[in-house]
Amino acid sequence: KLERADLLTLALGALLIRGGERIALLGSGRRPSTGHTALNRMAVQLLRPGAPDASMPKMEPLPRHAHAIFIGDFLSPLETVEKLVRGLAAEGVTGHILQVLDPAEEALPFAGRVEFEGLEGEGKVLLSRVESLRGDYVARMVKHMQGIADIARSVGWSCVRHRTDQPPQAVLLALDAYCASRKSK
């Protein structure tokens, strides 16, 4: 997911720069800029070892009428996502959320005894019959995904989901078209 999110971020950044837009990563401490230098900086920030891997970026002031595109799994609590999105929207920022998920996160296709280990310090959990949890898990996941979409819609933002088993081109083209439509408004 992280590799796909980074790929989409850089590819979209390249498309935006080609269209004359200025880009920067939220939380980078850099002002939005254009050209190959901006894209190279973004690539270095995303790909360097030890790069921040916080679940959600910290709120920071953006220029009024700025446009933010968030790319990630958005598996953080809905309240955390809502606080960031509403905070930016209240400052006049428009935006788009691209939720990147692995198919296994949506379907929990495992059976039998499985040990899961969190990648963000959550620790490990051993489940003896993981398939017995599938129905409740899938229902909670659907509710969470709908919650993300509802948060975006409530402030006039858009939201789309991308699965890592799908080619990235389609969602990248959709994002580019979305950005182009926002620019013409």
Secondary structure as UniProt FT lines:
FT   HELIX           2..18
FT   TURN            19..20
FT   TURN            26..27
FT   HELIX           36..47
FT   TURN            49..50
FT   TURN            64..65
FT   STRAND          67..72
FT   HELIX           78..90
FT   TURN            91..92
FT   STRAND          94..101
FT   HELIX           103..107
FT   STRAND          114..117
FT   STRAND          124..127
FT   HELIX           130..133
FT   HELIX           134..154
FT   TURN            155..156
FT   STRAND          158..163
FT   TURN            164..165
FT   HELIX           168..183
//
